Amino acid sequence: MYFQARETVNPFYERLPAIVQEAMDRFAGLTGRHYRLFDYYGHPEAERVAVVMGSGAATLKQTVASLQKQGEKVGVIQVRLALPFSAEHFLQVLPATTKAIAVLDRVKLPGATGEPLYNDVVTTLMEAFAGGRLPSAPTALAGEGGQKPSLLGWWRGEQA
């Protein structure tokens, strides 16, 4: 019975991303600061994209700017609404040229197959690929906000 009751809220969660974006748009009208559920910064034809929430985005934006000056095709997606995760809005900002994605989460779930943001991104990618919305599924790498040494090599293009 509990599960059936929980399922009744799904239509409200499905509408929430549009409601939040509408509020962000109103906020922009009042302040001039524009936000979206997923903000993209980087090369328009990025091959490697990092996905991050919170304050880590500022550091990654600086890293992207530096790497772009060196000719790298990289970018970062800053997540502003994690749950409910809007696959549609995420895919709208993901460059079609993306070959690899590093998802940096600040949550650790011992025993889980991945962190929540990583699982949402991978599910979105696989469903988009299976549904024909992506020509190929980018490789996905998980990390906990800089705790994984292999991410440095990833940014250098050593893993794609």
C-alpha positions in Angstrom: 0.0 0.0 0.0 2.8 2.4 0.9 4.5 1.9 -2.5 1.2 2.6 -4.4 0.8 5.8 -2.4 4.4 6.9 -3.2 3.7 6.3 -6.9 0.9 8.9 -6.8 3.4 11.7 -6.4 5.2 11.0 -9.7 3.2 13.6 -11.8 4.2 16.3 -9.4 7.9 15.4 -9.6 7.7 15.2 -13.4 6.4 18.8 -13.5 9.0 20.2 -11.0 11.9 20.9 -13.4 9.7 23.2 -15.5 8.5 24.9 -12.4 12.0 25.5 -11.0 13.2 26.7 -14.4 10.3 29.2 -14.6 11.3 30.5 -11.1 14.9 30.8 -12.3 13.7 32.8 -15.3 11.7 35.1 -13.0 14.7 35.5 -10.8 16.8 36.5 -13.9 14.2 39.2 -14.7 14.5 40.7 -11.3 18.3 40.4 -10.8 19.8 40.0 -14.3 21.5 36.8 -13.1 20.6 33.9 -15.4 20.5 30.3 -14.2 19.3 27.1 -15.8 18.8 23.6 -14.4 22.1 22.6 -16.1 24.5 25.4 -17.1 27.2 24.5 -19.6 30.6 26.3 -19.9 33.3 25.3 -22.3 34.1 24.5 -25.9 31.0 24.1 -28.1 32.4 20.9 -29.5 33.8 19.5 -26.3 35.0 15.9 -26.3 35.4 15.7 -22.5 32.8 17.1 -20.2 32.8 17.2 -16.4 29.5 17.2 -14.5 29.5 18.8 -11.0 27.2 20.4 -8.4 28.0 23.2 -6.0 31.2 25.2 -5.5 33.4 22.7 -7.4 32.0 24.2 -10.6 34.0 27.4 -10.1 37.2 25.5 -10.0 36.3 23.4 -13.0 35.3 26.5 -15.0 38.8 27.9 -14.4 40.3 24.6 -15.4 38.2 24.5 -18.6 39.3 28.1 -19.5 43.0 27.2 -19.0 42.7 23.9 -21.0 40.9 25.7 -23.8 43.8 28.1 -24.1 45.9 25.1 -24.7 43.6 23.9 -27.5 41.7 21.3 -25.5 38.0 20.7 -26.3 36.6 20.4 -22.8 33.6 21.7 -20.9 31.7 21.5 -17.6 28.0 21.1 -16.8 27.0 22.7 -13.5 24.0 20.9 -12.0 21.6 23.3 -10.3 18.6 20.9 -9.8 19.8 17.4 -8.9 16.5 15.8 -8.0 14.3 15.2 -9.8 17.0 14.8 -12.5 15.7 16.2 -15.8 17.2 14.0 -18.5 15.7 16.3 -21.1 17.4 19.5 -19.8 20.7 17.6 -19.3 20.7 16.4 -22.9 20.0 19.9 -24.2 23.3 21.3 -22.8 25.5 18.2 -23.5 27.6 18.8 -26.6 26.9 16.2 -29.3 30.6 15.7 -29.7 31.1 14.5 -26.1 33.1 11.2 -25.9 33.8 11.1 -22.2 32.1 12.4 -19.1 33.5 12.7 -15.6 30.8 13.0 -12.9 32.1 14.5 -9.7 29.7 13.9 -6.8 29.9 15.0 -3.2 27.9 12.1 -1.9 29.4 8.7 -1.0 27.1 5.7 -0.8 29.1 2.8 0.5 28.1 -0.4 -1.2 26.3 1.3 -4.1 27.2 0.8 -7.7 27.8 4.6 -8.0 27.0 7.9 -6.5 23.5 9.4 -7.1 24.5 12.0 -9.7 26.7 9.5 -11.6 23.8 7.0 -11.7 21.4 9.6 -13.1 23.9 10.7 -15.7 24.7 7.2 -16.8 21.0 6.2 -17.0 20.3 9.3 -19.0 23.1 8.6 -21.4 22.2 4.9 -21.9 18.5 5.6 -22.4 19.3 8.4 -24.9 21.6 6.1 -26.8 19.2 3.2 -26.8 16.4 5.6 -27.9 18.5 6.9 -30.8 18.9 10.4 -29.3 22.7 10.0 -29.1 24.9 8.5 -31.9 27.1 6.8 -29.3 27.2 6.5 -25.5 30.0 8.6 -24.0 32.4 6.8 -21.6 31.5 7.8 -18.0 33.9 8.1 -15.1 32.9 8.7 -11.5 34.7 10.6 -8.9 34.2 12.3 -5.5 35.2 15.9 -6.2 38.9 15.5 -6.9 39.5 12.4 -4.8 40.3 10.2 -7.7 43.9 10.6 -9.2 42.8 9.2 -12.6 40.7 12.3 -13.2 43.9 14.4 -13.7 44.9 12.1 -16.6 41.3 12.3 -17.9 41.5 16.1 -18.1 44.8 15.7 -20.0 43.0 13.5 -22.5 44.9 10.4 -21.5 41.5 8.5 -21.1 38.7 9.0 -23.5 
